[in-house]
Amino acid sequence: MDFDLDAFLAATGNRRQWMQRALLTGGTLGVAGCGGGSGGAGADAVAAADGAATASGSAASAATVAAPATADMAAVASTSTARTFVHPGLLHTEADFTRMRTQLNAGREPWVGGYRALTSSGRAQLGRDPQPLATVVRGGEGENFRAMVEDAQRAYQLALRWKVSGDKAYADQAVRYVNAWVSTMTTLTGNNDHYLAAGIYGYQWANAAEILRTYPGWSASDLAACQQWLLKHFYPLTSTFLKTHAGSNVTNHWANWDLVCLVGMLSFGVFCDRADVYQEALDYFVSNGRGNGASQHMVYARHPGHMGQWQESGRDQGHATLSLGMAGYLCEMAWNQGDDLYGMDDNRLLAGAEYVAKAQLRDAAGAFYTLPFYTYSNRQGTRTAVSDGGRPNLRPCWEAIYNHYVKRKGLAAPSVTALAAQLRPEGNTWLGDDLSFGTLTYSRDAEKSRVPPSGVQAIVRGGAAQLSWWGSADAAVHAVMRVAAGSSAYTELARVPAGELNTWTDASATGGRWQYQIRALDGAGATLSTSATSTVDLDAPLLINLPLDDGQGTGARDTSGRGLNAALKGGASWGAGRQANRQALVLDGSSGHLEMPVGLLARTGDVTLTAWVWWNGVTRGNARVFDFGSTDITYLALLVSPDAMRVSVTNTSYFGEQTVSTGALPKGRWVHLAVTLRDRTCTLYVDGLAASSITTMDLAPYQLGNTTHNWLGRAQYGADPYFNGRLQDFRIYGGALDAAAVQALARA
């Protein structure tokens, strides 16, 4: 449905009334991108100043904030790089436009319906003059950003209509819109919401301009002026936000804040031919981002069947679909430049998309599906279930994701497929977060067939093999096959019909090493394709064994046979061990620690970690016996303080820690410590005896991803003290040892 509400929205009171209604209900009109921060009237606004609080209070978000000093062009001077960008190469390439025209000329659906949605949009018509402003305000006093929303959307739709139809009148009108705003707007301001404006409207201007760069009627000087305008007024805000998060705790802002800034930044990099800006966005999303929009954090955890719990799913569905849509646009633009963000971390975006899509769908009885949900806590509070707020939210953001995974890659995505079909053809959204019309722009015929099931993951949970996989798009059913490791005679365990959750737990295997395959079958039961093999060991294998008695050098050997040797760092050395003539690792409490290999626990569900520990004590804070993580957002750690000892795991910093704790670690003697996790039951042992246990630890080690900082004696938090004492016989088992086995280790 198309809403062209210029006259209606001219009245501030009417605009605010409709914005508030949409935000609170998450209805079919969509939800604006006020994912936190002051000025937004989101579903959580009653309970918290959403996104506004800083470490010292909320005053920072209450003030009107001008563009930061980095807006000066000297601060964003180009760096020389060898990268050459594809143009047009943001959301659409020249090949995409050729496909659209070819399919329209052939009269094929869904392209015809998709084009009809564009041509019927009130924003894709000739005859309206641009309405540029010198100062655009989003959030706070004098808010007027709606004028930019309307004109950015018109510029894109007119440019798209020209590119598909060839009618230059639409290109000329689109050029007028872009040039008018470039020559007029000199300030983008407001409260913290102006960061959202920079990302959302910046990526839309960039996409309109990227289409127009192929139009001979847009001069080179005007194109260059548009590039400078985006780099001066939009890029610095997106970059500043991702670096500072408006001065607040990084978990204070929901995923959509990061993702709109990333979408904007990446689009500026391409359109402006700035490889450094493009790479800044990639690096944040892929590897070094601490905020909730980084890939590791936008999907909080993965449930069986590769169902990825979305960071905002416990908040409301309007914001969940907003951030999911932005992640899809980010991946599509990167794909068009040769970077596969879609596929990273075993299709992490698809895991989240299936989860968010299913939350909007109903079962045969008309009820919303019940989704698995791990308790989620951050700076904004605690959520324990998928939110019904704004459900269903029918945002037009699904075609890009559907067409990539199902049509390009040949994977099954049943919930995304169902929701995309329900919304087809994607039309306009009056709130202006999404550029829309994805049925026209992203639809494609299947490019691959008989793609084998992939991403087969066998994880030990509760002593059983928990299987997840990505299905094949052309399969009617998936067969779960098992064989004893080293054998070739597979046995079929189960058949999972297409459209059902791609998971199976093998509770019949009680020990030993087993191999699993998934076979895609057609309706008659014939095999179409077979997945690669995934192997699991149910006998709690020793994953790493560090005796820590090397006695010399800067290396600590692993005797498990896996070659996972560790390295002494800082003030780590060797000294007297538990037994005579045996050395131990000595950590000085200042800088000494042991560094273990990256990704050590990436495939581990049930787990046991053990060590002999001599602690000299600490006068302040929490030292670490071990800490497996990537940043201070994501870690599994054993902490000791003068008053207590605890094991904590989190993917949202200390706000989300799930913890089992007991009394203080004894000082001045050797103590055997062990931690076991079996499904959700975590137990902390001291000298062979269970000291404390909880049954609510959701996050197994594999949920933390490919952790990059795996340490003994050092914390992810730089201000926390190093461990002061000695360590020996550190071990990790790929399963939960029972109490008798732990006692035996403590007596050894």
C-alpha positions, 0 to 999 in steps of 0.5 A: 500500500502506498501512502503519500501523505505530504499534506496530512503530515504537514501538521506536526501534531498529526505526524507525531500522532501517526508516528507514535501509533506506528511505533507502539503497534508495529502495524502494517505501516512499518516502524520508524528507525528510532531504535533508542536514543531520545526523541523516539516513542518506541514500545520501551519508551515508557519503561526507559529513556530508550538509548538515551542513558549514558554512563553518567546519566541521560543529559547527553541525549537531551541536548541538541547535538550538532555535527561533530568536529570530524565533519570537517572534510580535512578529517575525512581526507581520502587515503590511497588504495588499490580498490576499484568499485563496481558502479552501479554497485550499491543495492542494484547493479547494471545486471540487475537493471538488465534483468528487470527490463528483460523480465518486464518486456517478457511480461513475467511475474513477479516483475510486472506486479513489482513494477506496477507497485513502483509506478503507482507510488505517489513518490514516483510521479513527476510534477512535484518540486523538491523541498530542501532545507538548510538545516535538518533536525531529527529529535528534539526541538524543531524536528523537521526531518520528514521533508528529507524522508519524502525527497530522498524516497522520491529521488530513489523512486524516480531514478529507479523508474528512469533506469527501468523504463528509459524515460529521461523525464524521471531521471531529470526530476531525480537529478533536481531532487539530489542537486537541490538538497546538495546545494541547500542542506548544510546542517544535520542535527537534533538529539541522538536521533540525528545519528539515525538520520545520517545512516537511514537517509544517507544510504537512501541518497547514496543509492539514488545517486548511485543509479543516477551516476549512469545518467549522462544528464547528471554532470560530473561536477554535480556528482562530485558535489554530492559525494562531498556532501555525503562525506561532510554531513553524513559519514562523520556522524555514522563513524562517530556513533560507531566509535562512541555510541553517543557516550553511553554503554555500548549495549545501551543502543539496540542493533538497529542503531549500529546497522543503519550507521553501517548501511550508510557508511558502506554506501558512502564508501562505494558511491564516493569511491572511498575504500577506507570508508567502505572498509571501516564498515566491513571491519566493524560488522565482521571483526571489531564491532562491539555494538549490537549491530556487529554480526556476532551480536545482532544474532544473540545466539543460535537455537537448534535448526540454525534459528538465530535469536535476533537481538531486538526480538524480545523488544518489539517486532517493528525494530526487529524487522528494521534492524534485520532489513538493514542487515540485509541491505548491508549484505546485498551492497557488499555482495555487489562489491564482491564481499560475501557478508551473507555467508559469513559465520555459516549464514548467520544473517539467514539464521536471524532472518528465519527467526524474525520472519517466523515471529511474524507468521501464524500457524494453521490455527491462526496463532503466532508461532512460539519460538525458542528464546534465551533470556536476554539482558542488556543495558535496557533490561531483561527479556524472556520471550519474543515480544508481541509488540507490533506483531506482525510487522509487515515491513517490505524488507524480505525480497533481498534476503529471500532471493539471495539465499533461496534463488542465488544459493539454493538454500531452504528458508521456509519462514523467509519464503513464506513471509516474502510471498505474503508481502509480494509485491513489495510496495512503498512504506510511508515511514521511510526506513526502507527503499522498498520495491524489492519484488521488482529489484531483487527477484530472480530465477533460481540460479542453483538447483540440487544444492546439498544440505550444508552447515551440518553441525553436530554439537554435544548437548545434554550428552546427546548429539544435537544436529542442525543443518541448512536444507536444500531448496528443492528437497521435499524431505531431509533424511538424517543418516548416522554411521559409527566413525570409520564405518561406511554403512549409514543408518537412517535415523529420521526424516524431517519434512521440508518447511520444518525446523532442520534439527534432530537430536540423536538420543540413541547414541550413548557413547563413541564417535559418530558421523552424520550426513543429511540427505535431500530427498524428493517427493518419492524418496529418491536422493537428490544430494548429500551433505558433507559429514559432521563428526561428534565424540560422545566420550568427552574427549580431551580437547586440550591438555596443558600440563604447564610444567615445561619449565623453560621457554615461552611456550606451553605444550599441549599433550592432547595430540591436537597440537594446541600449544599455548604461549607465555605473555607479559610477566609469565614465567616458570616456578615451583609446581605441586610436586617436587621436581615439577614446574608450574606456570607463574603469573605475576598479577601485573601482565603475565598470562597464557595465550591459547589458540583462537577458536578453541571452543568454537564447536563445543557444547557440553564442556569440562574445564579443570585446573590446579590453582595456587592463588596469592590473592588480590586486593581489588576487582576480579582476576581470571583463572581463565577467560575465553572471549573476543571482547568485553562483550562476549566471554566465558570466564572463571573469576576470583575476588577477595569475597567470591568465585564465579563462572560467568558467560555472556554475549552482552557484557556484564549486563547479561552474565549468566553466573554460578558462584560460591565462596572465595578461592582459598589462598596460599595453597594448591586448589583443584577447580573444575567447571562442568556444563551439561546442557544448561546445568553448570556446576563449579567444583572445588577440590573435587566437591560440587560447590555450586550449581545452576540449571539456567545457563543458556549459552554453551561455548559454541554460542560465543563464536570463534573467540579470539582472546583465550587466556589464562590469567587475563580478563577481557576487561582491561581494567581488571587485575591479572591473576597472581599465582600459579597454574598447573594441569589445565584441561578442557574436555568436550563433554561434561564429566560426572562427579566421580571423574572430577573427584578422580582428577582432584585426587591425582 
